[in-house]
Amino acid sequence: MTELTTAARLLRGELRRPDPLLLAMLLAVTVAVAALGSVSGFAQRVQAAIDARAALLLGG
């Protein structure tokens, strides 16, 4: 059984006692996705601030 199949069965509630390693892997993926989203949001805010400053300096 692959990890994806196991994860799908876990999400559907078909597994009674999930493997602790699988839970750790799912948690790690969740944290990584959240971190990437946070970094992406921060980068967008920084870029917006840079664009606003450039527009102000260029008289636009």
Z-matrix of the N, CA and C atoms (Angstrom, degrees):
N
C 1 1.458
C 2 1.536 1 108.30
N 3 1.309 2 116.98 1 129.22
C 4 1.457 3 120.19 2 -179.65
C 5 1.521 4 110.53 3 -78.78
N 6 1.339 5 114.40 4 165.22
C 7 1.459 6 119.12 5 179.48
C 8 1.527 7 111.42 6 -62.73
N 9 1.340 8 116.57 7 -37.68
C 10 1.465 9 119.03 8 -179.11
C 11 1.521 10 111.40 9 -67.11
N 12 1.323 11 116.40 10 -40.49
C 13 1.463 12 119.67 11 177.62
C 14 1.520 13 110.32 12 -64.09
N 15 1.321 14 115.96 13 -42.68
C 16 1.463 15 120.41 14 178.80
C 17 1.521 16 110.48 15 -63.49
N 18 1.333 17 116.74 16 -42.40
C 19 1.466 18 120.20 17 179.15
C 20 1.521 19 110.92 18 -63.45
N 21 1.331 20 116.96 19 -40.85
C 22 1.464 21 120.33 20 179.02
C 23 1.527 22 110.63 21 -63.83
N 24 1.320 23 116.28 22 -42.71
C 25 1.472 24 119.47 23 178.67
C 26 1.524 25 110.41 24 -65.51
N 27 1.322 26 117.09 25 -37.00
C 28 1.464 27 120.86 26 178.25
C 29 1.526 28 110.11 27 -63.66
N 30 1.330 29 116.40 28 -44.84
C 31 1.464 30 120.30 29 -179.37
C 32 1.529 31 111.78 30 -65.79
N 33 1.322 32 117.53 31 -32.57
C 34 1.466 33 120.84 32 178.12
C 35 1.524 34 111.92 33 -80.26
N 36 1.316 35 117.43 34 -6.49
C 37 1.456 36 121.16 35 178.58
C 38 1.514 37 113.94 36 80.88
N 39 1.331 38 117.73 37 20.01
C 40 1.458 39 120.98 38 -178.91
C 41 1.526 40 112.52 39 -81.98
N 42 1.318 41 117.19 40 -18.48
C 43 1.462 42 120.20 41 -178.70
C 44 1.521 43 109.48 42 -99.65
N 45 1.297 44 116.14 43 131.86
C 46 1.472 45 120.90 44 -178.53
C 47 1.522 46 111.38 45 -77.13
N 48 1.334 47 116.57 46 -55.18
C 49 1.458 48 121.03 47 -178.49
C 50 1.520 49 108.40 48 -120.68
N 51 1.315 50 117.99 49 98.96
C 52 1.464 51 120.32 50 -177.14
C 53 1.528 52 111.28 51 -68.67
N 54 1.295 53 114.80 52 152.30
C 55 1.455 54 122.22 53 177.85
C 56 1.533 55 109.16 54 -65.16
N 57 1.319 56 119.00 55 129.33
C 58 1.470 57 121.05 56 179.89
C 59 1.525 58 112.47 57 -59.08
N 60 1.329 59 117.06 58 -34.74
C 61 1.456 60 119.84 59 178.18
C 62 1.528 61 110.57 60 -65.29
N 63 1.323 62 116.94 61 -39.68
C 64 1.461 63 120.89 62 177.55
C 65 1.526 64 110.65 63 -63.00
N 66 1.319 65 116.59 64 -43.49
C 67 1.463 66 119.59 65 177.87
C 68 1.520 67 111.07 66 -61.71
N 69 1.332 68 117.06 67 -40.29
C 70 1.465 69 120.90 68 178.01
C 71 1.524 70 110.74 69 -63.86
N 72 1.341 71 116.78 70 -40.01
C 73 1.463 72 120.19 71 178.53
C 74 1.525 73 111.01 72 -65.70
N 75 1.328 74 117.25 73 -43.21
C 76 1.464 75 120.46 74 178.81
C 77 1.527 76 111.06 75 -63.47
N 78 1.331 77 116.60 76 -39.50
C 79 1.458 78 120.51 77 177.42
C 80 1.521 79 110.87 78 -64.52
N 81 1.331 80 116.89 79 -42.33
C 82 1.462 81 120.69 80 179.05
C 83 1.525 82 111.27 81 -62.22
N 84 1.321 83 117.17 82 -41.79
C 85 1.468 84 120.57 83 178.38
C 86 1.526 85 110.30 84 -65.26
N 87 1.317 86 117.18 85 -41.76
C 88 1.465 87 121.16 86 179.12
C 89 1.518 88 111.07 87 -61.45
N 90 1.326 89 116.42 88 -45.20
C 91 1.468 90 120.85 89 179.48
C 92 1.524 91 110.37 90 -64.74
N 93 1.329 92 117.28 91 -41.43
C 94 1.465 93 120.72 92 179.84
C 95 1.523 94 111.26 93 -63.60
N 96 1.316 95 117.29 94 -43.08
C 97 1.471 96 120.59 95 178.93
C 98 1.526 97 110.57 96 -64.71
N 99 1.328 98 116.96 97 -41.51
C 100 1.465 99 120.32 98 178.30
C 101 1.523 100 110.72 99 -64.20
N 102 1.328 101 117.23 100 -40.44
C 103 1.463 102 120.82 101 179.42
C 104 1.523 103 110.90 102 -65.16
N 105 1.325 104 117.02 103 -42.15
C 106 1.463 105 119.80 104 178.43
C 107 1.523 106 110.93 105 -63.70
N 108 1.314 107 116.79 106 -40.05
C 109 1.462 108 120.21 107 177.48
C 110 1.511 109 111.59 108 -63.76
N 111 1.317 110 116.96 109 -38.99
C 112 1.455 111 121.50 110 179.28
C 113 1.524 112 110.55 111 -66.35
N 114 1.330 113 116.58 112 -45.06
C 115 1.467 114 120.96 113 179.05
C 116 1.514 115 109.87 114 -63.08
N 117 1.332 116 116.72 115 -41.76
C 118 1.456 117 121.05 116 -179.98
C 119 1.524 118 110.88 117 -62.72
N 120 1.323 119 116.92 118 -43.85
C 121 1.462 120 120.71 119 178.42
C 122 1.515 121 111.80 120 -63.31
N 123 1.333 122 116.38 121 -40.90
C 124 1.464 123 120.74 122 178.37
C 125 1.522 124 110.19 123 -64.07
N 126 1.330 125 117.05 124 -43.89
C 127 1.462 126 121.14 125 179.60
C 128 1.526 127 110.76 126 -61.70
N 129 1.325 128 117.50 127 -38.34
C 130 1.465 129 120.32 128 178.25
C 131 1.524 130 111.18 129 -65.64
N 132 1.344 131 117.45 130 -39.61
C 133 1.466 132 120.34 131 178.49
C 134 1.523 133 111.22 132 -66.69
N 135 1.342 134 117.00 133 -39.98
C 136 1.464 135 120.85 134 177.81
C 137 1.522 136 109.70 135 -63.83
N 138 1.329 137 117.20 136 -44.72
C 139 1.463 138 120.36 137 179.86
C 140 1.525 139 111.01 138 -62.86
N 141 1.320 140 117.96 139 -39.49
C 142 1.465 141 120.85 140 177.87
C 143 1.524 142 110.53 141 -63.67
N 144 1.324 143 117.58 142 -40.03
C 145 1.466 144 120.87 143 178.19
C 146 1.522 145 110.83 144 -65.88
N 147 1.331 146 117.05 145 -40.63
C 148 1.468 147 120.74 146 177.80
C 149 1.521 148 110.15 147 -63.87
N 150 1.324 149 117.34 148 -43.91
C 151 1.465 150 121.04 149 178.97
C 152 1.523 151 111.27 150 -62.41
N 153 1.329 152 116.69 151 -41.57
C 154 1.465 153 120.20 152 179.74
C 155 1.521 154 110.65 153 -64.79
N 156 1.330 155 116.76 154 -42.46
C 157 1.466 156 120.16 155 179.36
C 158 1.527 157 110.67 156 -65.26
N 159 1.324 158 117.28 157 -41.52
C 160 1.463 159 120.93 158 178.92
C 161 1.523 160 110.44 159 -63.31
N 162 1.316 161 117.47 160 -41.94
C 163 1.466 162 120.50 161 178.51
C 164 1.520 163 110.51 162 -63.41
N 165 1.323 164 117.18 163 -39.64
C 166 1.465 165 121.24 164 179.13
C 167 1.523 166 110.50 165 -65.27
N 168 1.325 167 116.97 166 -44.78
C 169 1.463 168 121.09 167 -178.28
C 170 1.525 169 112.14 168 -69.21
N 171 1.320 170 116.92 169 -31.44
C 172 1.463 171 120.68 170 -179.08
C 173 1.526 172 112.27 171 -89.14
N 174 1.315 173 116.29 172 -0.08
C 175 1.458 174 120.03 173 177.14
C 176 1.513 175 113.57 174 78.09
N 177 1.326 176 116.93 175 21.50
C 178 1.458 177 119.88 176 -177.30
C 179 1.463 178 109.79 177 -99.47
